[in-house]
Every structure is written in structure tokens, then in C-alpha cells.
Amino acid sequence: MKAILPFSHQLLKEIVSEGDTVIDATCGNGNDTLFLSKLVGEKGKVYGFDIQEAAIENTRKRMETNHQRNVVLIQDGHEAIDKYIRTDEKIAGAIFNLGYLPRGDHSIVTKPASTIKAIDLITDSLKIGGRIVLVVYHGHDGGAEERNHLLAYCQNLDQNFYQVLQYQFINQKNHPPFILSLEKIKEVTVH
Ligand code: SAM
């Protein structure tokens, strides 16, 4: 179970460079935010979203302790990303760690409609070669529903524009989390 998170970071490390703008769509305790903040460096920018005040506060403290000053924290749903990020601001990568906050309120979970709306919005401003990495937990109440919606959504993305890979453990019991990685390979043109 633990090994999935370093792998999600590896997928972002491969495509994010210093100076890039990236998104942590679910800050929680700020693990991914800190990772992204170090990855893009002083000239880069991280937008971090979470609906929970406690998550935003924990992440803010974590950034302060680590002297990271390139993070903009927003207490709002990631489905409202377009209120905060201009569409011409190109995004190199984004991460969603779905489900509930460990050691937090387990009744606050990510939901399929808002997760998919956020992915849709981010894909519009994703760079060519940029990736959205989703860590999907599906053992909790509502988790299977979110997983099914996400898989259906990803399976329907046009292969001419997006390359989607699923990475999963096949020898772990009890609903092991898995990763979906969406990479934009060509700009979507509207005729
Ligand atoms: N990445 C985090 C970390 O490093 O600690 C863990 C994230 S936790 C699995 C999921 C988080 O998603 C929770 O903190 C929860 O409050 C948040 N969340 C749920 N719905 C959300 C939404 N619509 N927009 C943004 N965050 C949301």
C-alpha cells in the first residue's frame, strides 16, 4: 500500500521541470504539495486545493516549516479551479489523491462528479506532455462508484489526444489503490 505514493511522484518527476506551474488538487496534509513545491523550485508555482480548513492549515504549516514560498493554497473544491487559474496559464502536472484524509474526517471524501469536472478543467490548460496523476482509493463507502466513473471517463478519452495508463498492484488484498496517469499528447482542436 505504501509503495503507491512514491510511484505517483515518479510519474510527475518525469515530466515536471523547474519553473513549471502544477496543481495539487487534494492537499490533505500536504505531502504531495511539498513534493511538487520542491520539484518546481523558487521560480515555479503550486496551486493547492482542499475543501477542508484543517487540510489547508496543515499544508500551510508544512510549507512554512520547510520554507517553501511558491505555493498558493485555496480552500475550495477543485471543481472550481477555473475561478483561480487562468486558462492561458499552462499546467505541467497535477495530482489527485482521492478518498478521505487519513487521520481526518472520513465522511469528507472526493466525489465522482467534482473530480471529473476538475480533471476536465485541468486538461484544457495542460501542456503537451503534461500529466494528471490520480491515486484511486476504492475500499471506502463511495470509493467503488468513484473508481467506476473515473475508469469510464478515462476509457472514453480520445486516444489521439490523451494517453491514459493504469498502474496497479496485482498481488495485494483488500482493494489496493491504483494510479491512473493521463498524459496530453496533442492539443485538442475544436472545429
Ligand atoms: N494528498 C494528501 C496528503 O498528502 O496528505 C491526501 C489527500 S486525502 C486522500 C483527500 C483530500 O481531498 C481530503 O483532504 C479532502 O478534504 C479533499 N477533498 C475532498 N473533496 C474535495 C474537493 N471537491 N476539492 C478539493 N479537495 C477535496
Residues whose N, C-alpha, C, O or C-beta is under 5 A from the ligand:
A	BS01	SAM	A25 T26 C27 G28 N29 G30 N31 D32 F49 D50 I51 Q52 A55 D76 G77 H78 N97 L98 G99 Y100 L101 I108 V109 T110 S114
